Amino acid sequence: MGLFTTPSKFIYCLYHAAQIETMVIAMREIATSTEQEISRLSNNNKSLFDLLPDMLFIIKDDFVIERMNQAAIRRFSNQQGRKCYEVIVGSGSPCTLEICPFNCTNGQQYYGKVFERKLSDSFYVEYSHVPFEGYSDDHLTLLILKDTTQKKLDEIELEKYSKNIEKVLEEKIAVLKESEIERQQLYKELNYLKNETERFAGKEKMIGESKPIRALRAMIYQVADSSATILISGESGTGKELVADLVYKHSNRVGKPYLKFNCAAVSESLLESDLFGYEKGAFTGATVAHKGKFEEADGGTIFLDEIGDISPKMQSGLLRVLQEGEILRVGSNRPISVDVRIIAATNTDLEEAVEKRKFREDLYYRLNVINLRQVPLRERKDDIILLATNFLVKYRERFKKEVTFLPNSVVEQLLAYDWPGNVRELENVIQRAVLLSREGMISPADLGIRQNRGIPEKTSHLPFPEKYINQPLKESVSLFEAMIISTAIKESSGKVETVCQQLGLAKTTLYEKLKRYGIASRQSDK
């Protein structure tokens, strides 16, 4: 029996040996099955790795490509074992960008983010990268590249198409704007004296380019926005009410009450009650209390025309308003506070009236804080043609008359006349002449004025009359505009800012007109 002293021991050993052999066989089978499963999983992973449409790279921490899927191989060929930046970027050294998509050492920082990059003129990609550890605890990076070349090229093409459309639209818009500008320019030239000679906006405009009118407009613009009391002086018919209107329209009280009152048009007995109001029972017929003009204009502006004609009693009441800001109704001793800006006008010499004690000196100084003098038409004959042309356009439209210009003979009569009725008289004369015109022509007889002095020499009052007289209105106005601009440039020694301020033009507009009329640019560039 040898080593086995008894049969039972021998049998026991044989049994255990069989068990061991069975276990070994089982372990071998398990190992084989495990290898097969590992091989199967590996093959599945490889197949899945190769089947993915995106380009996949597994990169080691020394930048060496360990694996590439089929999509990557088709694009770059099989480059396993080479440095990633040599294959993908085409560079001989590691990428120096702050965010290196191929640098496995910074993968954790930008994990989960998608970036975009142009690899060549015809190759655009979106990329992301995922860090992970291999079986040997080595650091690896899975780099995923998605070819977006077609998408990017489509975007570029669409952008070009959009830019082309935008360019076409801009060109069309520019053409439309040019057409609109031309239309507006023609309209402005047709109505030049209504739209171009006055820089202030509004329905009523102060026509004229003479020095006194330019100075008056500048003063109006300067003082209008204050609350200072203004005294407008000038002869009848010079347009004092127009000055008051312009002051109001450019004041900080525009939109608030604006009342006009002619002191000479109301009897003395009614003047006080009209301006200051009255209480019930103040006089026969006063059955209810009544507000006066000052209360109605509270917070706004009141224009008192012909202020030189008011009585001493009214002068006292007006002084109270200016000094204390309050009024007394007729029949009351209770003062009422009012906040009213006063614009007064007179055609009389108030200084002379003060000397003759017909007007209170203290009231005069209260009224005359700002004095705006509207000069008579005989002192601004440079504006006669502008005014007459403006009235011509106004009344030819109103009367539906085909009058296009003022003949030279008519212009000479207009310039030779002294106009005692000032602008009002000129307007009435042109209105009459347009109404009486025949076959689109105004004759000197249509004016209905008597010459009070000899006919001036042809060029004594009107520079270069041949250039803009006896022509259609549009050409006459354009030539006259050129003359005004040229004269302003000479008088200002070519100072653009001064010319723009005097004529109320922007620099771009001035330069455009200089170019249009062929006025020497060196005059404007001094």
C-alpha positions in Angstrom: 0.0 0.0 0.0 3.0 2.2 0.3 2.2 5.5 1.9 -1.4 4.5 2.6 -1.6 2.4 5.8 -5.2 1.5 5.3 -7.5 1.2 2.3 -9.8 3.8 3.7 -7.1 6.4 3.7 -6.2 5.5 0.1 -9.8 5.9 -0.9 -10.0 9.3 0.9 -7.0 10.6 -0.9 -8.4 9.4 -4.3 -11.6 11.2 -3.5 -10.0 14.5 -2.6 -7.7 14.3 -5.6 -10.7 13.9 -7.9 -12.3 16.9 -6.3 -9.1 18.9 -6.8 -8.9 17.8 -10.4 -12.6 18.8 -10.9 -12.0 22.2 -9.3 -9.0 22.7 -11.6 -11.0 21.8 -14.6 -13.8 24.1 -13.5 -11.3 26.9 -12.9 -9.8 26.4 -16.3 -13.3 26.5 -17.8 -14.1 29.7 -15.9 -10.8 31.3 -17.0 -11.5 30.3 -20.6 -15.0 31.8 -20.3 -13.7 35.0 -18.7 -11.1 35.4 -21.4 -13.8 34.8 -24.0 -16.0 37.4 -22.3 -13.2 39.9 -22.0 -12.4 39.3 -25.6 -16.0 39.7 -26.6 -16.4 42.9 -24.6 -13.1 44.2 -26.0 -14.3 43.4 -29.6 -17.7 45.0 -28.9 -16.0 48.1 -27.5 -13.7 48.3 -30.5 -16.6 47.8 -32.8 -18.6 50.5 -31.0 -15.5 52.8 -31.0 -15.1 52.3 -34.7 -18.8 52.7 -35.5 -19.2 56.1 -33.9 -19.4 58.8 -36.7 -17.3 61.3 -34.8 -13.5 61.2 -34.9 -12.2 59.7 -31.7 -8.6 59.7 -30.4 -7.2 58.2 -27.2 -4.2 60.3 -26.2 -1.6 59.5 -23.6 -0.2 62.1 -21.3 2.9 62.4 -23.5 0.7 63.5 -26.4 1.1 60.2 -28.2 -2.0 58.9 -29.9 -2.7 55.4 -28.6 -5.9 54.7 -30.5 -7.9 56.1 -33.3 -11.4 55.0 -34.5 -12.2 54.4 -38.2 -13.7 57.9 -38.7 -10.4 59.5 -37.5 -8.3 57.1 -39.6 -10.4 58.0 -42.7 -9.7 61.7 -42.1 -6.1 61.6 -40.9 -5.0 58.1 -41.9 -3.6 55.8 -39.2 -1.3 57.9 -37.1 -1.3 55.9 -33.9 2.0 56.3 -32.1 2.6 59.9 -33.3 2.2 63.1 -31.4 -1.4 64.4 -31.6 -0.4 68.0 -32.4 1.7 66.8 -35.3 -1.3 64.9 -36.8 -4.3 67.2 -35.9 -2.9 70.7 -35.6 0.0 70.2 -38.0 2.5 71.8 -35.6 5.9 70.6 -34.6 5.4 71.6 -31.0 2.6 71.3 -28.4 -0.2 73.8 -28.8 0.4 77.1 -27.0 -3.2 78.2 -26.8 -4.6 78.8 -23.3 -7.3 76.2 -24.0 -5.5 73.3 -25.8 -8.0 70.8 -27.0 -5.2 68.2 -27.5 -3.4 68.7 -24.2 -4.5 65.9 -21.9 -3.0 67.6 -18.8 -5.7 70.3 -18.8 -8.6 68.2 -19.8 -10.2 68.1 -16.4 -10.5 71.9 -16.3 -12.6 72.0 -19.5 -14.4 68.7 -19.2 -17.9 68.8 -20.6 -17.4 71.9 -22.7 -17.6 72.1 -26.5 -15.3 74.3 -28.5 -15.0 75.2 -32.1 -11.9 75.5 -34.2 -10.7 76.0 -37.8 -8.0 73.4 -38.5 -7.5 74.5 -42.2 -9.2 76.6 -44.8 -11.6 73.8 -45.6 -11.8 72.0 -42.3 -13.8 73.1 -39.3 -14.5 71.1 -36.2 -16.3 71.1 -32.9 -14.4 69.3 -30.2 -14.6 68.2 -26.6 -12.3 66.0 -24.5 -12.7 63.7 -21.5 -9.9 62.7 -19.1 -9.8 59.2 -17.7 -7.4 56.6 -16.2 -6.4 53.5 -18.1 -5.9 49.9 -16.8 -2.4 50.7 -15.7 -3.4 53.8 -13.9 -2.0 55.9 -16.7 -3.6 59.3 -17.5 -5.5 59.3 -20.9 -7.7 61.8 -22.7 -10.5 60.9 -25.1 -10.6 63.6 -27.7 -13.8 63.8 -29.8 -13.8 65.8 -33.1 -17.0 66.5 -35.0 -16.6 67.6 -38.6 -18.6 70.8 -38.9 -17.1 72.0 -42.2 -20.3 71.8 -44.3 -22.2 73.6 -41.5 -19.6 76.3 -41.3 -19.4 76.8 -45.0 -23.2 77.0 -45.2 -23.1 79.6 -42.4 -20.4 81.6 -44.3 -22.4 81.4 -47.5 -25.5 82.4 -45.7 -23.7 85.3 -44.2 -22.4 86.4 -47.6 -25.9 86.1 -48.9 -27.3 88.1 -46.1 -24.6 90.8 -46.6 -25.5 90.9 -50.3 -29.1 91.3 -49.5 -28.3 94.0 -47.0 -26.1 95.7 -49.5 -28.8 95.6 -52.1 -31.3 96.9 -49.6 -28.9 99.7 -48.6 -28.4 100.6 -52.2 -32.2 100.7 -52.8 -32.7 102.7 -49.6 -30.0 105.1 -50.6 -31.6 105.6 -54.0 -35.0 106.2 -52.3 -33.3 108.6 -49.9 -31.7 110.5 -52.7 -35.0 110.7 -54.5 -36.7 111.9 -51.3 -33.9 114.4 -50.7 -34.2 115.7 -54.3 -38.0 116.0 -53.8 -37.6 117.8 -50.6 -35.0 120.1 -52.1 -37.3 121.0 -54.9 -40.1 121.7 -52.4 -37.8 123.8 -50.3 -36.7 125.8 -53.3 -40.3 126.3 -54.3 -41.1 127.6 -50.9 -37.7 129.0 -50.0 -38.8 132.0 -48.1 -41.3 130.0 -46.0 -38.9 127.2 -45.1 -35.3 128.3 -45.4 -34.8 131.9 -44.2 -35.8 131.4 -40.6 -34.0 129.0 -38.3 -36.9 128.8 -35.8 -39.6 126.3 -36.2 -43.3 127.3 -36.3 -46.0 128.4 -38.6 -45.1 132.0 -38.6 -41.5 133.0 -39.5 -39.5 136.1 -39.5 -38.5 136.6 -43.1 -35.3 138.5 -43.8 -31.5 138.2 -44.0 -30.5 141.8 -43.3 -28.2 142.5 -40.4 -31.0 144.0 -38.2 -33.2 141.0 -38.7 -30.4 138.5 -38.1 -29.5 140.4 -34.9 -33.1 140.5 -33.8 -33.5 136.7 -34.4 -30.3 136.0 -32.4 -31.6 138.1 -29.5 -35.0 136.4 -29.5 -33.3 133.0 -29.3 -31.1 134.2 -26.5 -33.7 135.7 -24.2 -36.8 133.7 -25.0 -36.2 130.9 -22.5 -36.0 133.3 -19.6 -38.9 134.8 -17.6 -37.7 138.4 -18.2 -40.2 141.0 -19.2 -39.7 142.1 -22.8 -40.6 145.4 -24.5 -40.9 145.3 -28.3 -40.7 148.6 -30.0 -41.2 149.6 -33.6 -43.5 151.4 -36.0 -46.9 150.1 -36.8 -46.8 147.2 -39.4 -43.3 146.1 -38.6 -44.4 142.8 -37.1 -44.1 143.3 -33.4 -46.8 140.6 -32.7 -44.7 138.1 -34.8 -41.7 138.9 -32.5 -43.9 138.2 -29.4 -45.0 134.9 -31.0 -41.5 133.8 -31.6 -40.5 134.7 -28.0 -43.4 132.6 -26.7 -42.7 129.6 -29.0 -39.1 129.4 -27.8 -39.8 130.1 -24.1 -40.0 127.6 -21.2 -43.7 128.5 -21.0 -44.7 127.2 -24.4 -47.8 125.1 -24.1 -49.1 127.2 -21.3 -51.7 130.0 -21.7 -50.7 132.7 -24.2 -53.1 135.6 -24.4 -52.9 138.6 -26.6 -54.5 142.0 -25.7 -54.5 145.2 -27.6 -54.7 148.0 -25.0 -55.7 150.6 -27.6 -58.7 148.5 -28.9 -60.5 148.7 -25.5 -62.1 151.7 -23.9 -60.5 153.1 -20.8 -63.6 152.2 -18.7 -63.4 148.5 -19.7 -59.6 148.1 -19.8 -59.1 147.6 -16.1 -61.9 145.1 -15.7 -60.8 143.2 -18.8 -57.2 142.9 -17.6 -57.7 142.5 -13.8 -61.3 141.1 -13.6 -64.1 142.3 -11.3 -66.1 141.2 -8.3 -69.8 140.7 -8.2 -71.6 144.1 -7.8 -68.5 146.1 -8.7 -70.5 148.0 -11.2 -74.0 147.9 -12.8 -74.4 144.6 -14.7 -71.7 142.8 -12.7 -74.0 140.0 -11.5 -71.1 137.5 -11.1 -67.4 137.7 -10.4 -65.2 137.6 -13.5 -61.6 136.7 -14.1 -59.4 139.1 -16.0 -56.8 138.3 -18.6 -54.0 138.1 -16.1 -55.8 135.4 -14.1 -56.6 133.5 -17.3 -52.9 133.6 -18.3 -51.6 132.5 -14.9 -48.5 130.3 -15.4 -48.2 131.5 -19.0 -47.6 134.6 -21.1 -49.6 137.7 -21.9 -48.9 140.0 -24.8 -49.9 143.6 -24.3 -49.9 145.5 -27.5 -49.9 149.3 -27.7 -48.9 149.5 -24.0 -48.0 153.2 -24.4 -51.7 154.1 -24.7 -52.8 153.0 -21.2 -54.0 155.5 -18.5 -52.0 156.4 -15.4 -54.4 154.3 -13.3 -53.7 151.2 -15.5 -50.0 152.0 -15.4 -50.2 151.7 -11.6 -52.0 148.4 -11.7 -49.6 147.0 -14.2 -46.7 148.1 -12.1 -48.2 146.2 -9.2 -48.2 143.0 -11.3 -44.6 143.5 -12.3 -43.3 144.3 -8.8 -45.5 142.2 -6.5 -46.8 139.5 -8.9 -50.4 140.2 -7.9 -53.5 142.0 -9.1 -56.6 143.6 -7.6 -60.0 142.9 -9.2 -62.3 145.9 -9.7 -64.4 146.2 -6.6 -62.0 144.2 -4.4 -59.2 144.9 -2.0 -58.0 141.3 -1.8 -54.8 140.8 -3.8 -54.6 137.7 -6.1 -51.2 136.3 -6.9 -50.4 135.6 -10.5 -47.4 134.2 -12.3 -47.5 135.7 -15.8 -44.7 136.7 -18.1 -45.4 140.1 -19.8 -44.4 140.9 -23.3 -45.3 144.4 -24.1 -45.2 146.3 -27.5 -45.5 149.9 -28.4 -45.2 152.1 -31.5 -44.6 155.2 -29.4 -41.4 156.5 -28.0 -41.8 155.6 -24.3 -38.6 157.5 -23.3 -40.2 160.7 -24.7 -43.5 159.9 -23.0 -41.6 159.5 -19.7 -39.9 162.9 -20.2 -43.3 164.4 -20.8 -44.7 162.6 -17.7 -47.3 160.8 -19.8 -45.8 157.4 -18.8 -44.5 156.3 -15.4 -40.7 156.1 -15.3 -40.7 153.2 -12.8 -43.1 151.2 -15.1 -41.0 152.0 -18.1 -37.8 150.5 -16.5 -39.8 147.5 -15.3 -41.1 146.8 -18.8 -37.8 147.6 -20.6 -35.7 144.8 -19.1 -35.1 143.4 -22.6 -35.8 145.7 -25.5 -36.4 144.1 -28.9 -36.6 146.8 -31.6 -38.3 145.8 -34.9 -36.7 148.2 -37.5 -39.0 149.8 -40.2 -38.9 148.3 -43.7 -37.1 151.3 -45.1 -34.1 150.5 -42.9 -34.0 146.9 -44.1 -34.5 147.2 -47.9 -32.3 144.1 -48.4 -35.3 142.1 -47.2 -37.9 143.6 -49.5 -37.4 141.1 -52.3 -37.4 138.2 -49.9 -40.6 139.4 -48.3 -42.3 140.2 -51.6 -41.4 136.8 -53.0 -42.8 135.2 -49.9 -46.1 137.1 -50.1 -46.2 136.3 -53.9 -46.0 132.5 -53.2 -48.6 132.8 -50.4 -51.2 134.7 -52.4 -50.7 132.9 -55.7 -51.6 129.7 -53.9 -54.6 131.3 -52.1 -55.9 133.0 -55.3 -54.9 130.1 -57.6 -53.0 132.5 -59.8 -50.1 131.4 -62.1 -47.7 134.2 -61.1 -44.1 132.9 -61.2 -41.8 135.9 -60.7 -41.6 139.7 -60.1 -40.5 141.6 -63.2 -37.6 144.0 -62.9 -39.9 147.1 -63.3 -41.9 145.9 -60.3 -38.8 145.2 -58.2 -37.5 148.7 -58.9 -40.7 150.3 -57.7 -40.7 148.1 -54.6 -37.2 149.2 -53.8 -37.8 152.9 -54.5 -40.8 153.1 -52.1 -40.3 154.1 -48.5 -43.1 151.8 -47.1 -44.6 154.0 -44.3 -46.9 151.1 -43.5 -43.9 148.7 -43.3 -44.3 144.9 -43.8 -48.1 145.1 -43.4 -48.3 147.5 -46.3 -46.0 145.4 -48.5 -48.1 142.3 -47.9 -51.3 144.2 -48.8 -49.6 145.6 -52.0 -48.4 142.1 -53.1 -51.8 140.6 -52.3 -53.5 143.2 -54.5 -51.0 142.8 -57.3 -51.4 139.0 -57.4 -55.1 139.3 -57.4 -55.0 141.9 -60.3 -52.3 140.1 -62.3 -53.1 139.0 -65.8 -51.6 136.1 -67.8 -49.3 135.2 -64.9 -47.6 138.7 -64.9 -47.6 141.5 -62.4 -47.3 145.0 -63.8 -46.1 148.1 -61.9 -49.7 149.4 -62.2 -50.9 146.4 -60.2 -49.0 147.6 -57.2 -51.0 150.7 -56.6 -48.2 152.6 -54.9 -47.0 156.1 -55.7 -43.3 156.7 -56.1 -42.1 159.0 -53.4 -38.6 159.3 -54.8 -37.0 158.7 -58.1 -36.4 155.3 -59.6 -33.0 154.1 -58.4 -30.3 153.1 -60.7 -30.7 149.6 -61.8 -28.1 148.2 -59.5 -28.3 150.8 -56.7 -30.4 148.6 -54.3 -30.3 145.2 -55.8 -26.9 143.5 -56.4 -26.8 141.8 -59.9 -30.5 142.1 -60.5 -30.1 140.7 -64.0 -29.2 137.4 -62.5 -32.4 136.7 -60.7 -35.0 139.0 -62.1 -37.3 138.2 -65.1 -36.7 134.5 -64.5 -38.9 131.7 -63.1 -39.4 131.9 -59.3 -37.3 128.7 -58.6 -34.2 130.1 -60.4 -34.7 133.6 -58.9 -34.8 132.2 -55.4 -31.7 129.9 -56.0 -29.7 132.8 -57.3 -30.8 135.1 -54.5 -29.8 132.4 -52.0 -26.4 132.1 -53.6 -26.0 135.9 -53.3 -27.0 135.9 -49.7 -24.5 133.2 -48.8 -21.7 134.7 -50.8 -22.3 138.1 -49.2 -22.3 136.5 -45.7 -19.0 134.8 -46.4 -17.4 138.0 -47.5 -18.7 140.0 -44.5 -17.5 137.3 -42.1 -14.1 137.0 -43.8 -14.8 133.4 -44.5 -15.5 132.3 -41.0 -17.8 129.2 -41.3 -19.1 129.3 -37.8 -20.1 133.0 -38.1 -21.8 132.3 -41.5 -23.7 129.3 -40.1 -24.8 131.3 -37.1 -26.0 134.3 -39.1 -27.9 132.2 -41.7 -29.1 129.5 -39.3 -27.5 126.7 -41.3 -25.6 123.6 -40.3 -22.0 123.3 -41.6 -22.9 120.3 -43.8 -25.8 122.3 -45.3 -23.6 125.3 -45.9 -20.9 123.3 -47.6 -23.5 121.6 -49.8 -24.9 124.9 -50.9 -21.4 126.3 -51.6 -20.8 123.3 -53.8 -24.1 123.6 -55.6 -23.7 127.3 -56.3 -20.0 127.1 -57.2 -19.0 129.6 -54.5 -15.2 129.5 -54.0 -14.4 127.1 -51.2 -11.3 129.0 -50.2 -13.6 131.8 -48.9 -15.3 129.3 -46.5 -12.1 127.6 -45.4 -10.4 130.7 -43.9 
